[in-house]
Amino acid sequence: MRLRTIATLSLLRRRARATFLVAGLLIGVGTVVTLVSLTQSLTGQTKADLQSFGANIIVSPRTKDVALSYGGISAGGLSLGSQTLDESVLKRIDAIPARKSIAVVAPELVGTVKVGARNVLLMGVRPEDQFRLKRWWSVDPGRAPSKRREMVAGSAAAKALKLTMGDYVSLGGRRFTITGVLQPTGSQDDQLLVTDLLSAQQVLEMPGKLTLIEVSALSAGTPVDTISAQLAAALPQAKVATMQEAVQSRVHAVGQYKSFSYAIVAVVVAIQALVVFVTMMGSVSQRTHEIGVLRALGFRRAHITRLILLEAVIASVVAGILGYLVGMGVTYVVLPLVASGAQVAWAPLLGVIAVGLAVTIGALATLYPALRAGAMDPTDALRAL
């Protein structure tokens, strides 16, 4: 009969002790899996939030003036066009080493135009990039501009100019169709008329010019500071500023939670090891007679040691699998209470790690009891019969 079979039968004969051993490891592994999966899910949600916040780098013309309005354009229009970027800088942005870590490059041209008797801010953009960058922009009713000389109006601008979807606006002798109205954002975007970049350059008579460029870096790619430094080196005539304050607090909070989780994991692992050690020491002490018989039948010390270790490993594998399933189940229940909208990061690799952790803890904690069992003198064990 193989040692593996003997170990399995031994566990089945001592169901109460085996159940206690598996339960102890299961609770520990389940706790570890829950904490790690929660940390991964919260980290993933934070990265998604970082991406949804829009631009985290702003490229603008160098100026000594203090900006008092959108993109450095003063509310009264007195500084209109006084500072601009050349559109050729977009090629230099595309050439930086960290370009693959940039999700969106959104150039903008902002200037004052006259609609009837009112002065309004006109923004020229690349609509696809701008709406990817500003995911909170919602056009209702209507749709985003998709062709030349189409335009959406911010909620405040539409109200002031009495614009609705399907209306026409004449700017610089060119007629623009209102394709929709932006839902209120609570920002300066509500005051804008937004059209395609080329049309805005023509209306404002600023061909090839930009007011600023908004850059959104991939949260999982090159750090924002590194991208910012590369942009500053490639664009010496521009000012490159990072906008990280809005998300640093949450990143810091997730980092603290991660550190706390790892500290709890260390404590749980230590408790698991102690539970296994005490359980296996008790098992060895109670099996003195059995070990004596096995030694009398020809089992060597190495066989006894391996037998005890096999029992612990088999119990650990069962506990690791069940612990992973229980831990992920708890994550599904707890995560919506911790962060609404976050998705559970289901990681099969974590299951492998969970089983490996259980086996490692079980084997290491059982090593001394197993060596002690193997070192028993068979004559002393048999004398107790």
C-alpha positions in Angstrom: 0.0 0.0 0.0 1.3 3.4 -0.9 2.0 6.1 1.6 -0.5 8.4 -0.2 -3.2 5.8 0.3 -2.3 5.3 4.0 -2.3 9.1 4.6 -5.7 9.5 2.9 -7.2 6.6 4.9 -5.7 8.0 8.1 -7.4 11.4 7.5 -10.7 9.7 6.8 -10.5 7.6 10.0 -9.9 10.8 12.0 -12.5 13.0 10.5 -12.9 15.3 13.4 -9.2 16.2 13.6 -9.0 16.4 9.7 -12.0 18.7 9.6 -10.5 20.9 12.2 -7.3 21.1 10.3 -9.0 21.8 7.0 -11.3 24.4 8.6 -8.4 26.2 10.2 -6.5 26.4 6.9 -9.7 27.2 4.9 -10.5 30.2 7.1 -6.9 31.5 6.8 -6.7 31.0 3.0 -10.2 32.4 2.5 -9.2 35.6 4.5 -6.1 36.0 2.5 -7.9 35.5 -0.8 -10.7 38.0 0.2 -8.2 40.7 1.2 -6.0 40.2 -1.9 -9.0 40.1 -4.3 -10.6 43.2 -2.7 -7.3 45.0 -3.0 -6.9 44.1 -6.7 -10.5 45.0 -7.4 -10.2 48.4 -5.6 -6.9 49.1 -7.4 -8.6 48.2 -10.8 -11.5 50.5 -10.0 -9.1 53.3 -9.0 -7.3 53.0 -12.3 -10.6 53.1 -14.2 -11.5 56.2 -12.2 -8.2 57.8 -13.0 -8.9 57.2 -16.6 -12.4 58.6 -16.4 -11.2 61.8 -14.8 -10.0 63.0 -18.1 -6.8 64.9 -18.7 -4.0 64.5 -16.2 -1.5 66.6 -18.3 -2.1 70.0 -19.8 0.2 71.4 -22.5 -0.3 75.2 -22.9 1.7 78.2 -24.2 4.3 79.7 -21.8 3.1 82.9 -20.4 3.7 85.0 -17.3 0.1 85.9 -17.0 -2.2 84.3 -14.5 -5.0 82.4 -16.3 -8.4 83.6 -15.3 -10.5 81.6 -17.7 -10.8 78.5 -19.8 -7.5 77.5 -21.3 -5.9 80.9 -20.6 -8.5 82.9 -22.6 -9.8 85.8 -20.4 -13.5 86.2 -19.8 -13.5 89.5 -21.5 -11.6 88.3 -24.6 -8.8 90.8 -24.2 -6.1 88.2 -24.4 -7.7 86.3 -27.3 -5.0 84.7 -29.4 -2.2 86.4 -27.6 -0.6 83.0 -26.8 -1.0 79.9 -28.9 0.7 76.7 -29.8 1.5 75.6 -33.3 -0.4 72.4 -34.4 3.0 70.9 -35.3 3.6 70.2 -31.6 1.2 67.2 -32.0 3.8 65.4 -34.1 6.4 66.0 -31.4 4.0 64.6 -28.8 3.5 61.5 -30.9 7.3 61.0 -31.1 8.1 60.9 -27.3 9.3 57.5 -26.0 6.2 57.1 -23.7 3.6 57.7 -26.4 2.2 54.2 -26.0 1.3 55.1 -22.4 -0.9 58.0 -23.6 -4.6 57.2 -24.1 -5.8 60.4 -25.6 -4.3 63.6 -27.0 -7.0 66.2 -27.3 -5.9 69.5 -29.0 -8.2 72.5 -28.4 -8.6 76.0 -29.8 -10.7 78.4 -27.7 -11.7 81.9 -28.7 -14.5 84.4 -28.5 -17.1 84.7 -31.2 -20.2 86.9 -31.5 -23.6 85.2 -31.9 -26.2 87.9 -32.3 -25.5 90.4 -29.6 -23.7 88.0 -27.3 -20.0 87.1 -27.0 -19.6 83.3 -26.6 -16.6 81.0 -26.2 -16.1 78.8 -29.3 -14.0 75.6 -28.8 -12.6 73.7 -31.7 -11.7 70.1 -30.9 -11.3 66.7 -32.5 -14.7 65.4 -31.4 -13.8 61.7 -31.2 -10.8 62.5 -28.9 -12.6 65.1 -26.9 -15.5 62.9 -26.1 -13.2 60.0 -25.2 -11.3 62.3 -22.9 -14.4 63.8 -21.2 -16.5 60.8 -20.7 -18.9 62.8 -18.5 -19.9 64.8 -21.5 -23.5 63.7 -22.4 -25.3 65.1 -25.4 -29.0 65.0 -24.7 -31.0 65.6 -26.8 -28.9 65.0 -29.9 -25.5 63.6 -30.7 -21.8 64.7 -30.8 -20.5 66.5 -33.9 -19.3 64.0 -36.5 -18.8 66.2 -39.6 -17.5 69.6 -40.5 -19.6 72.6 -39.4 -21.5 70.7 -36.9 -21.7 71.9 -33.3 -22.9 71.1 -29.8 -23.8 73.8 -27.3 -23.1 73.8 -23.6 -26.2 73.9 -21.4 -25.7 77.5 -20.4 -24.8 78.7 -23.9 -27.8 76.9 -25.4 -30.1 78.5 -22.8 -28.7 82.0 -23.3 -28.8 81.8 -27.1 -32.1 79.8 -27.1 -30.5 77.0 -29.2 -32.0 73.5 -29.6 -31.0 70.5 -31.7 -31.4 71.3 -35.4 -31.0 75.0 -35.1 -28.4 76.9 -37.2 -25.7 79.3 -36.0 -23.8 81.7 -38.3 -20.2 82.3 -37.4 -17.7 84.1 -39.7 -20.0 83.7 -42.7 -20.3 80.0 -42.1 -23.4 78.2 -41.1 -23.2 75.5 -38.3 -25.8 73.0 -37.4 -26.5 72.3 -33.8 -26.5 68.6 -33.4 -27.2 68.5 -29.7 -26.9 70.1 -26.3 -24.5 69.1 -23.6 -26.0 68.1 -20.3 -24.9 70.5 -17.4 -21.4 69.7 -16.1 -21.1 72.4 -13.5 -17.9 73.6 -15.2 -16.9 76.1 -17.8 -17.9 73.6 -20.5 -21.5 74.7 -20.0 -20.6 78.1 -21.5 -19.1 76.7 -24.8 -20.0 76.1 -28.4 -18.1 73.1 -29.5 -17.2 72.3 -33.1 -14.5 70.6 -35.1 -11.0 72.0 -34.8 -10.5 73.0 -38.5 -13.8 74.9 -38.6 -12.9 76.8 -35.4 -9.5 77.7 -36.8 -11.2 79.1 -39.9 -13.8 81.1 -37.9 -11.2 82.5 -35.5 -8.8 83.1 -38.3 -6.1 81.1 -36.5 -5.0 78.4 -39.0 -2.8 75.7 -37.5 -3.1 77.2 -34.0 -4.0 75.6 -30.7 -4.9 77.1 -27.3 -3.9 74.0 -25.3 -3.6 70.3 -25.5 -5.1 67.9 -22.9 -3.3 64.6 -22.5 -4.7 61.6 -20.7 -2.1 59.0 -19.7 -2.9 55.3 -19.2 -3.0 54.6 -15.5 -1.3 51.2 -16.0 1.5 52.6 -18.2 4.4 55.0 -17.7 4.0 57.2 -14.7 2.5 60.6 -15.3 5.5 62.4 -14.0 7.8 60.6 -16.6 5.4 61.4 -19.4 5.2 65.0 -18.3 9.0 65.3 -18.2 9.3 63.8 -21.7 6.7 66.3 -23.0 8.5 69.2 -21.4 11.8 68.1 -23.1 10.1 67.7 -26.5 8.1 71.0 -26.2 10.5 73.6 -24.7 8.2 76.5 -25.8 5.2 75.1 -24.0 4.2 74.8 -20.3 3.5 71.2 -19.2 1.5 70.8 -16.0 0.2 67.7 -14.4 -3.3 67.6 -12.8 -3.0 64.8 -10.2 -4.5 66.4 -7.1 -8.0 65.1 -7.9 -7.0 61.5 -7.7 -4.0 61.4 -5.3 -6.2 61.1 -2.2 -7.9 58.0 -3.5 -4.6 56.5 -4.7 -3.2 57.1 -1.3 -6.2 55.6 0.4 -6.0 52.4 -1.7 -2.2 52.2 -1.0 -2.9 52.4 2.7 -5.6 49.7 2.4 -3.2 47.6 0.5 -0.5 47.9 3.2 -3.1 47.2 5.9 -4.3 44.1 4.0 -0.7 42.7 3.7 -0.2 43.2 7.4 -3.4 41.3 8.1 -2.3 38.6 5.7 1.0 38.2 7.6 -0.9 37.8 10.9 -3.4 35.3 9.4 -0.5 33.2 7.9 1.2 33.1 11.3 -2.1 32.0 13.0 -2.6 29.4 10.3 0.9 28.0 10.9 0.3 27.8 14.6 -3.1 26.0 14.2 -1.5 23.4 11.9 1.5 23.0 14.2 -0.6 22.4 17.3 -3.0 20.1 15.5 -0.3 17.9 14.0 1.7 17.8 17.3 -1.5 16.5 19.0 -2.0 14.0 16.2 1.5 12.6 16.5 1.2 12.4 20.3 -2.0 10.4 20.0 -0.6 8.1 17.4 2.4 6.8 19.3 1.1 3.2 19.2 0.2 3.3 15.5 3.7 4.7 14.7 5.3 2.0 16.8 3.4 -0.7 14.9 4.4 0.8 11.5 8.0 0.9 12.6 7.8 -2.7 13.7 6.4 -3.7 10.3 9.4 -2.2 8.6 8.6 1.4 8.0 11.7 3.6 8.2 12.0 6.9 9.9 11.8 8.6 6.5 8.6 6.8 5.7 6.9 8.0 9.0 8.0 11.5 8.3 6.7 11.5 4.8 3.4 9.9 5.9 2.8 12.8 8.4 3.7 15.4 5.8 1.5 13.8 3.2 -1.5 14.0 5.5 -0.8 17.7 6.1 -0.3 18.3 2.3 -3.6 16.5 1.4 -5.5 18.5 3.9 -3.8 21.7 2.8 -4.8 21.1 -0.9 -8.4 20.6 0.0 -8.3 23.7 2.3 -6.6 25.8 -0.4 -9.2 25.0 -3.0 -12.2 25.5 -0.7 -10.5 28.7 0.8 -10.1 30.2 -2.7 -13.8 29.6 -3.5 -15.0 30.9 -0.2 -12.7 33.9 -0.4 -13.9 34.9 -3.8 -17.5 34.4 -2.7 -17.0 36.7 0.2 -15.4 39.2 -2.2 -18.5 39.2 -4.3 -20.6 40.0 -1.2 -18.3 42.6 0.4 -17.0 44.5 -2.7 -20.4 46.3 -3.5 -20.5 47.5 0.1 -17.0 48.9 -0.1 -17.0 50.4 -3.6 -20.2 50.6 -5.6 -19.6 49.9 -9.3 -16.3 48.1 -8.7 -15.9 44.7 -10.6 -14.5 41.6 -8.9 -11.0 40.9 -10.3 -11.4 37.1 -10.9 -7.9 35.8 -11.0 -7.3 32.1 -11.6 -3.7 32.6 -10.7 -4.8 33.7 -7.2 -6.4 30.2 -6.9 -3.0 28.6 -7.6 -1.3 30.9 -5.2 -4.0 30.1 -2.5 -3.4 26.4 -2.9 0.4 26.9 -2.9 0.2 29.0 0.2 -1.9 26.5 2.1 0.4 23.6 1.1 3.5 25.6 2.1 2.1 26.6 5.5 0.8 23.1 6.1 4.1 21.5 5.2 6.3 23.9 7.1 4.2 23.8 10.2 4.1 20.0 10.1 7.8 19.5 9.5 8.8 19.4 13.2 5.9 17.1 14.2 6.7 14.8 11.3 10.4 14.7 12.2 9.5 14.0 15.8 7.2 11.2 14.7 10.0 9.7 12.5 12.5 9.9 15.3 10.3 7.8 17.7 12.0 4.7 19.1 9.7 1.7 18.0 10.5 -0.2 21.2 9.3 2.7 23.3 6.2 3.0 21.2 5.4 -0.7 21.4 6.1 -0.9 25.1 3.1 1.4 25.6 0.7 -1.1 24.0 
